[in-house]
Amino acid sequence: MSESVASATNRILALELYIKAILIAVPLPVPMKHDLLELFAVVPEWMRTSVTRKFDEATKADPKRICARVDTAFQLKGVHTEVNFPRESVVLDPSLISLLERNKDGFANSRYLFENARWEEVAVYRYEHPRLALICKILCETLEEELGDHPLDYKRAFSF
């Protein structure tokens, strides 16, 4: 579980930081919050439209892979409780706005997993790794385009 939670926490934090970096590059004031939906709403409309279009195109190109998710159960302590993960017959809305809505508090929820846990209660968390990775990639590329020939001579040292 720890690898899945750490990976999701880092992805969600990266997503937040990409949005904030874009706001700095544009330049716009950066809200001091973690809510992904509220942060994305501050991004200029033309850029939100472009990012959303790229996200939609990528999810349509590979819908099975991009819909993967990991459900994780967490129990602070106590009597072991059997968890039956619900088999959803409802397909999650694949739109970017819905993804941000479902994960808007993801960083705080994952980061404070142990603090928010209730004794002997089982909490279930859903991590949409491929979609989160995809939007991070798109936002990183958008930021690079926005920076263009920035005097800091930025060069990405990693690949997606």
Disulfide bonds with the S-S distance in Angstrom:
none
